[in-house]
Amino acid sequence: MKWEFLREEEFEGAIERSGGLCVMTLGCLEKHGQHLPVGTDSIKGDRIVELAAERADVMMFPTTMWLGDVGSPSSYGDPSKTKLHGFVAISQQTLLTVLEELCEEIARNGFTKILICASHGGNGSLLGLFQRFMMSKKRNYAVMSCKAYDFTNQLDPKNILEAAKKDPEYFSMLTKEDYETLAKFAQTGTGGGHADFKETALVYGTHPHLVAPDRFEAESGISVNRMVFPPQYGISMPLSWAANYPNSFSGYAPIGCSPTIGEAYLKLSVDRLTEIFTYLKNNNDCVDVIKELRERQ
């Protein structure tokens, strides 16, 4: 069910059908190398969440493409360079406020369980902070988060190959060339995590017409190691990623990635997310816990 497609009179029945669960995608707008669109995080996550929500018969809140934590584009270098076009950065304070007000409205409409599906790595810290922030007031609904895809690294080429050997019928869309490509990346790794093989496959699976394979090698996705701390010290710094990957691309050129590999990646992601939605739809423990905590406050 999609929120924006319902008439007002249909919401009461939709809340009951969904078990009080409303899901939403949290992506962002930022550069993804030269071969993927700036809306990569939002559009791939949106499609995966939409398909899973349809299957599980739960409510999906309208996706806001620009809502997501990307920091400041100025941290990626000279703001006058055209490679920075497409970024939309919102302050963390504003993001927290907008997310809170959206959740309040979703709850006011009668939903008691809200699941935010992160489709951008940078949203992990934001969602952790947001969920703690939401505990500062008494609320009658539960806010949760999960990934929109790649649960337990299931989309690693190595894991895909192992799963395909066990259940070739499930992966019947994969060609001989796809297996060769997956084997190559299983051996070398994808080399990153941003606009890399996985993300390219997911855009192929959700919006294949937006992938530009002729631009796979237009820019390098290999770290320049401008800001690398000794791992044994456990030091982190927000701008280190931008310094190490000035092209906003972290990974090996996804040569050989294809629409059929994308189909397999999409299928796996939707199936797992459907399981999560179905579980929460039929489980009210999270709401019961919220009620108990409210009574103690």
PyMOL commands that set and color helices and strands:
alter all, ss='L'
color gray80, all
select helices_A, chain A and resi 3-5+8-17+40-56+73-76+82-84+92-108+123-136+151-153+157-166+176-188+197-206+208-210+213-215+231-233+240-244+259-281+285-296
alter helices_A, ss='H'
color red, helices_A
select strands_A, chain A and resi 21-26+59-60+113-118+142-147
alter strands_A, ss='S'
color yellow, strands_A
deselect
rebuild
show_as cartoon
